[in-house]
C-alpha cells in the first residue's frame, strides 16, 4: 500500500524568499488583470443548462434553469458595451493582461482589436466562463484545447498564459500537460511566482488575487464604495512597497471586471490608485507574461532533492544516517504523511525528530550509544562515519595536543562511567574551548537532565546534517 502523501505546499518560500530583481531595480511589480467574460458566461443561448448567477449587481442571484435571465444578461452587456471602453480609455497606456474567455472574445471583435492596439497581453480565461469543479478531466481538457484553438483564431496568436478561475483540482495539471503556457495563474498562494512540477514538466505559476479584486463589489463581504476599494489597493501597495524597500520586492496583482469597476461610481477609485502608484519611484507596471518571462530568466526551476516523493529504499539510503547508525528513524519517518513541507531541511528534520522523540527510552539510548566519543579511540583510528569525522575536524578535534587528548580521554571515561552513554554535543555550534567548557559543566548534571540534553544535541546534529543536503 502506498504511503500517505500530502500534496498541498504549505511552506512555499518560507523564511527565505528569493532575491528578486525586478527590471530597473523596482521595489514592486504591479500586475493588472482585466477579465473579459461578457458573452462567455452561463447562458442557455450558449448551450448551458441555466443562466449566470455570479459576479453581478444582483448579489445572491440564483441560476434560472432552462431560462434566459434578462436582467443578468443586460448587466453583462453593460461590461462589453460601456465598461470595457471606459477602462480602455483609462488603461490603454498601461501594460495589463486580459483574461479573455475565448467565446466572449469571439463575440467582441472590436474590443479584441482595441486590446491589441493597446499592446495588452491577452491570456486565456477558458472556453466559457463556467464552473469546472464537477467536470471530468477529459471534458475539461477538451474545453481547454478548444479554448486555445478559438483564442488563436480570434486573436491571431496563441495564449501564453492560462487562468480558468472557476477551476477544478485538475486544472493546473491539465494546463501544465498542454505544455504551451509560459505561466498558469489558477492559484492565489503567494506574492511571487513559483514553479510546480507536474509529471516531467516544470510549470511556472504566476498567482492571481481575489482580495485586490473588484469582484468584492459583488459579494456580501466586500466593497460598498469606491473609497473602500481605493484604500484597500493603496494599503496593499504600501505594505508591499515597504517590503521592497527592505530588499524583498513582491508582486501586487489587481483583478478587474468590465461590468464591475467599469461603472462610473467605481472607476474613479481605480484612477486615484493609478495616479498614486504612478507617482512613486521604483514601480514596475507589467503584464503577467512579462513577469513570467523575467522570472523564468532570473529564477529558473531548480532540481532540489524531494524526500516526500522518494521511494522507500532511496529515502532510507539518503537519510538513514542522519541520526548516527539509526536508520530505523528514517524508516519510521517515511511512513508519516510527508508532503512538500518536508522537502526542506527544517521540514524533514521535524519528521525524523518526531520519530526519535516518540521512541522508547531504550531506543533513544541506542541512538546515544551509537555516537562516538569526542576525539576518542574511533577518531584516532579513523573509524568514524564521514559525517562525524567532518564535524569533529571542523571543531579542530582532529588536531589536539597531547595534553588536550589526555583531557578528552579522561573526561570521556568519567562521563561514560557516570551516564552509560558518550558525551554528545553539536560541535558545529562550538569551538574547542567551548566544547571543553560544556563537557566540564554537563558532567555535573543528574542522569535525567543529561539524558534529555544529549537527546537535544542529537537532534541538533541531525539538523546540521540535513542543512548540508536540503534547502532551508
C-alpha positions in Angstrom: 0.0 0.0 0.0 1.3 3.5 -0.9 2.2 5.7 2.0 0.1 8.8 2.6 1.5 11.8 1.0 0.1 15.3 1.5 0.1 17.2 -1.9 -0.5 20.7 -0.7 2.5 23.0 -0.3 2.2 25.0 2.9 5.8 26.2 3.1 6.4 28.0 -0.2 9.5 30.2 0.0 9.3 30.1 3.8 11.5 32.5 5.7 13.9 32.8 2.8 12.2 34.3 -0.3 14.3 34.5 -3.4 16.3 37.7 -4.0 14.0 39.4 -6.5 15.5 41.8 -9.0 12.6 43.4 -10.9 13.7 45.4 -14.0 15.1 48.8 -13.1 15.5 47.6 -9.5 11.8 48.3 -9.0 10.6 47.9 -5.4 7.3 46.5 -6.6 5.7 44.9 -9.7 2.1 45.9 -10.3 0.1 43.5 -12.5 -3.4 44.5 -13.5 -5.8 41.9 -15.0 -8.9 42.9 -16.9 -11.3 39.9 -17.1 -13.2 39.8 -20.3 -16.1 37.4 -19.7 -19.1 39.2 -21.2 -20.6 36.9 -23.8 -19.0 33.8 -22.4 -20.9 33.5 -19.1 -23.6 30.8 -18.4 -26.5 31.3 -20.7 -28.9 28.9 -22.4 -28.1 30.7 -25.7 -24.5 29.3 -25.2 -25.7 25.8 -24.7 -25.6 26.0 -20.9 -28.3 24.5 -18.6 -29.1 27.7 -16.8 -28.4 31.5 -16.6 -25.4 33.1 -14.9 -25.6 33.8 -11.1 -22.1 35.1 -10.3 -20.4 38.5 -10.1 -23.1 40.9 -11.0 -25.0 43.7 -9.4 -27.6 41.1 -8.3 -25.9 39.9 -5.1 -27.0 36.4 -4.2 -28.6 35.7 -7.6 -29.7 32.2 -8.4 -29.5 30.4 -11.7 -32.6 30.1 -13.8 -32.6 26.6 -15.2 -33.6 26.5 -18.8 -34.4 30.2 -19.0 -32.7 33.4 -20.0 -32.2 35.9 -17.2 -32.8 39.2 -19.0 -31.6 41.4 -16.2 -28.4 39.3 -15.7 -27.7 39.4 -19.4 -28.0 43.2 -19.6 -25.6 43.6 -16.6 -23.0 41.6 -18.5 -23.8 43.5 -21.7 -23.0 46.7 -19.9 -19.5 45.4 -19.3 -18.9 44.9 -23.0 -20.8 47.9 -24.3 -19.7 50.6 -21.8 -17.5 49.4 -19.1 -14.8 48.0 -21.4 -14.4 51.2 -23.3 -14.3 53.3 -20.2 -11.5 51.1 -18.9 -9.7 51.1 -22.2 -9.6 54.9 -22.2 -8.1 54.8 -18.7 -5.6 51.9 -19.1 -4.6 51.9 -22.8 -1.2 53.2 -22.0 -0.6 50.8 -19.1 0.8 47.3 -19.6 -2.0 45.0 -18.5 -3.2 41.4 -19.0 -6.6 40.5 -20.3 -8.1 37.2 -19.1 -10.1 36.6 -22.2 -12.8 33.9 -22.3 -12.4 32.6 -25.8 -16.1 32.5 -26.7 -16.5 36.0 -25.3 -13.6 37.3 -27.4 -15.2 35.7 -30.5 -18.4 37.7 -29.8 -16.5 41.0 -29.3 -14.2 41.6 -32.3 -13.9 45.4 -31.8 -12.9 45.0 -28.2 -10.2 42.5 -29.2 -8.9 44.9 -31.7 -8.7 47.6 -29.0 -6.9 45.3 -26.7 -4.3 44.5 -29.4 -3.9 48.2 -30.4 -3.2 49.0 -26.7 -0.5 46.3 -26.6 -2.2 44.4 -23.9 -1.4 40.7 -23.3 -4.4 38.5 -24.0 -4.3 35.4 -21.9 -6.8 32.6 -22.0 -9.6 32.6 -19.5 -11.0 29.3 -20.8 -13.6 28.4 -23.5 -16.6 29.6 -21.5 -16.9 31.2 -18.1 -18.5 28.3 -16.4 -17.8 26.1 -13.3 -15.4 23.1 -13.8 -15.4 21.6 -10.3 -17.6 18.7 -11.4 -16.2 18.3 -14.9 -14.3 15.1 -15.8 -10.6 15.7 -16.6 -11.4 14.6 -20.2 -14.2 17.2 -20.6 -12.1 19.9 -19.1 -9.1 19.1 -21.3 -11.3 19.1 -24.4 -12.7 22.6 -23.5 -9.1 23.8 -22.8 -7.9 22.7 -26.2 -10.9 24.2 -27.9 -10.3 27.5 -26.0 -6.7 27.5 -27.2 -7.8 26.9 -30.8 -10.6 29.5 -30.8 -8.4 32.1 -29.0 -5.7 31.7 -31.6 -8.2 32.0 -34.4 -9.8 35.1 -32.9 -6.8 36.9 -31.5 -4.2 35.9 -34.1 -1.8 34.5 -31.5 -2.0 31.5 -29.2 -2.3 32.4 -25.5 0.9 32.2 -23.4 -0.9 32.3 -20.1 -3.9 30.4 -18.7 -6.5 31.2 -16.0 -9.7 29.2 -15.6 -10.9 30.8 -12.4 -13.9 28.6 -11.8 -11.5 25.7 -11.8 -11.2 22.1 -10.7 -8.5 20.2 -8.8 -7.2 19.1 -12.2 -6.9 22.5 -13.9 -3.2 23.3 -13.1 -2.1 19.8 -14.0 -4.1 19.8 -17.3 -2.7 23.3 -18.3 0.8 22.1 -17.5 0.3 19.0 -19.6 -0.6 21.1 -22.6 3.0 22.3 -22.5 2.2 25.6 -24.3 1.7 28.0 -21.4 4.6 30.2 -20.1 2.5 30.6 -16.9 -0.6 29.4 -15.2 -2.5 31.7 -12.8 -5.0 29.3 -11.1 -3.6 29.8 -7.6 -3.7 32.5 -5.0 -0.9 31.1 -2.9 1.9 33.7 -3.0 3.0 37.2 -3.7 5.7 35.9 -6.1 5.8 33.5 -9.0 6.8 29.9 -8.2 7.4 26.6 -10.0 5.5 23.4 -9.7 6.4 20.1 -11.1 3.6 18.3 -13.0 4.8 15.0 -14.3 8.1 15.7 -16.1 7.3 19.4 -16.7 8.3 22.4 -14.6 5.3 24.8 -14.8 5.6 28.4 -13.7 2.8 29.7 -11.6 2.1 33.5 -11.5 -0.5 33.7 -8.7 -3.7 35.7 -9.1 -5.7 37.5 -6.4 -9.2 37.5 -5.0 -8.7 40.3 -2.4 -7.3 43.1 -4.5 -10.2 42.4 -6.9 -13.3 44.4 -7.8 -15.3 41.1 -7.5 -15.7 42.2 -3.9 -18.2 44.8 -5.1 -20.4 41.8 -5.9 -20.1 39.7 -2.8 -21.8 40.0 0.6 -18.5 40.7 2.4 -16.9 43.2 0.1 -16.5 46.8 -1.0 -19.5 49.1 -0.7 -17.9 52.2 -2.3 -15.0 53.2 -4.4 -13.2 54.7 -1.4 -13.0 51.2 0.2 -11.5 49.8 -3.0 -9.0 52.6 -3.3 -8.0 52.3 0.4 -7.5 48.5 0.1 -5.4 48.9 -3.0 -3.3 51.7 -1.5 -2.7 49.7 1.7 -1.7 46.7 -0.2 0.6 48.7 -2.4 2.1 50.5 0.7 2.8 47.2 2.5 4.5 45.5 -0.5 6.4 48.7 -1.4 7.8 48.8 2.1 8.9 45.2 1.8 10.6 46.1 -1.5 12.4 49.0 0.2 13.7 46.5 2.7 15.1 44.4 0.0 12.3 41.9 -0.6 10.3 43.1 -3.7 6.9 41.4 -4.4 4.2 41.5 -6.9 0.8 43.2 -6.5 -2.0 41.6 -8.5 -5.2 43.6 -9.1 -8.2 41.9 -10.7 -10.8 43.9 -12.6 -14.1 43.2 -14.5 -15.6 45.4 -17.2 -19.1 45.2 -15.7 -18.0 46.0 -12.1 -15.1 48.5 -12.0 -16.3 49.9 -15.4 -19.3 51.6 -13.6 -18.9 55.4 -13.2 -19.3 55.2 -9.4 -16.3 52.9 -9.1 -13.9 53.7 -11.9 -12.6 56.9 -10.2 -11.3 54.8 -7.3 -9.1 52.9 -9.8 -8.0 56.2 -11.4 -7.0 57.5 -8.0 -5.0 54.4 -7.3 -3.2 54.6 -10.6 -2.3 58.2 -10.0 -1.0 57.3 -6.6 1.1 54.3 -7.7 2.5 56.0 -10.8 3.7 58.9 -8.6 6.0 56.6 -6.6 9.6 55.8 -7.6 10.6 52.2 -8.4 7.2 50.8 -9.6 7.2 48.4 -12.5 3.8 48.0 -14.3 3.9 44.8 -16.2 1.8 42.2 -18.0 1.7 38.7 -16.5 3.7 37.4 -19.4 6.5 40.0 -18.8 6.6 38.9 -15.2 6.7 35.2 -16.2 9.4 35.7 -18.7 11.5 37.8 -16.3 11.1 35.1 -13.6 11.9 32.3 -15.9 15.1 34.1 -16.9 16.2 35.1 -13.4 14.8 32.3 -11.3 14.7 29.1 -13.4 13.4 25.9 -11.9 15.9 24.2 -9.5 16.0 20.5 -9.1 16.4 20.0 -5.3 16.0 16.6 -3.7 12.4 16.0 -2.8 12.2 13.5 0.1 8.4 13.4 0.0 8.4 11.7 -3.4 11.3 9.4 -2.9 10.9 5.6 -3.0 11.4 4.0 0.4 14.8 2.5 -0.3 16.2 5.7 -1.7 14.8 7.7 1.2 16.4 5.4 3.8 19.7 5.2 1.9 19.8 9.0 1.7 18.6 9.9 5.3 19.2 6.8 7.3 22.5 8.1 8.6 21.2 11.5 9.7 20.8 10.0 13.2 24.0 8.2 13.8 23.8 4.5 12.8 20.0 4.6 13.4 18.3 4.0 10.0 15.1 2.9 11.9 14.3 6.6 12.4 14.2 7.2 8.7 12.2 4.0 8.1 9.5 5.2 10.5 9.6 8.8 9.2 8.9 7.5 5.7 5.6 6.2 6.8 4.4 9.6 8.0 2.1 11.9 5.9 5.0 13.6 4.2 4.5 16.4 1.7 6.3 19.4 0.1 6.7 21.0 3.6 9.1 18.1 4.4 11.3 18.8 1.4 13.3 21.3 3.3 16.0 20.8 6.0 13.6 22.0 8.7 10.7 20.0 7.4 12.4 16.7 7.2 14.2 17.3 10.5 10.8 17.7 12.1 9.7 14.3 10.7 12.8 12.5 11.8 12.9 14.1 15.2 9.2 13.1 15.8 10.2 9.5 15.4 13.2 9.9 17.7 11.1 11.7 20.3 8.3 9.1 20.2 10.8 6.2 20.6 11.2 4.2 23.8 13.9 5.2 26.2 15.8 2.1 25.3 15.7 3.1 21.6 16.9 6.6 22.4 19.7 5.2 24.4 20.7 3.1 21.4 21.0 6.2 19.4 23.1 7.9 22.0 25.4 5.0 22.4 25.8 4.8 18.6 27.6 8.2 18.7 31.4 8.1 19.1 33.4 9.6 21.9 34.7 13.1 21.1 38.3 12.8 20.0 38.2 9.2 21.2 39.7 6.0 20.0 37.4 5.7 16.9 38.5 9.1 15.8 42.2 8.3 16.3 41.7 5.1 14.4 39.8 7.0 11.6 36.8 4.8 12.0 34.1 7.5 12.4 31.3 8.0 9.9 32.0 10.6 7.3 29.6 13.0 9.0 31.1 12.6 12.4 34.7 12.8 11.1 33.9 16.1 9.3 32.1 17.5 12.3 34.9 16.8 14.7 37.5 18.0 12.3 35.5 21.3 11.8 35.9 22.0 15.5 39.6 21.2 15.5 39.2 17.9 17.4 41.4 16.1 14.8 44.4 18.2 15.7 44.7 18.1 19.5 47.8 18.4 21.5 48.9 15.6 23.7 47.6 17.4 26.8 44.2 18.0 25.1 44.0 14.4 24.1 44.6 13.3 27.7 42.0 15.7 28.9 39.4 14.5 26.5 40.2 10.8 27.3 39.8 11.5 31.0 36.5 13.4 30.6 35.1 10.8 28.1 35.8 8.0 30.6 34.3 9.8 33.6 31.2 10.8 31.6 30.6 7.3 30.3 31.1 5.8 33.7 28.5 8.1 35.1 25.9 8.1 32.4 26.5 5.0 30.4 26.5 6.8 27.1 29.1 9.0 25.4 29.2 12.8 25.7 27.3 14.2 22.7 27.4 17.8 21.5 26.7 19.6 18.2 30.3 20.6 17.6 29.3 23.0 14.8 27.8 25.3 17.5 31.2 25.4 19.3 34.9 25.7 19.1 37.4 23.5 21.1 37.4 25.7 24.2 33.6 25.9 24.5 33.3 22.1 23.9 35.6 21.5 26.9 33.7 24.1 29.0 30.4 22.3 28.2 31.9 18.9 28.9 33.0 20.0 32.4 29.6 21.7 33.1 27.4 18.9 31.9 29.3 16.1 33.6 27.9 17.6 36.9 24.3 17.0 35.7 22.0 14.4 37.0 21.3 11.5 34.7 17.7 12.5 33.7 18.8 16.1 32.9 21.8 14.9 30.9 19.9 12.2 29.0 17.5 15.0 27.9 20.4 17.3 27.0 22.1 14.5 25.0 18.9 13.8 23.1 18.6 17.5 22.3 22.1 17.6 21.0 21.4 14.5 18.8 18.6 16.4 17.2 20.8 19.5 16.7 23.4 17.4 15.0 20.8 15.9 12.7 19.6 19.4 11.8 23.1 20.4 10.7 23.4 17.3 8.6 20.2 17.9 6.8 21.2 21.5 6.1 24.1 20.0 4.1 21.6 18.1 1.9 18.4 20.1 1.6 17.4 23.8 1.1 16.5 25.8 4.1 
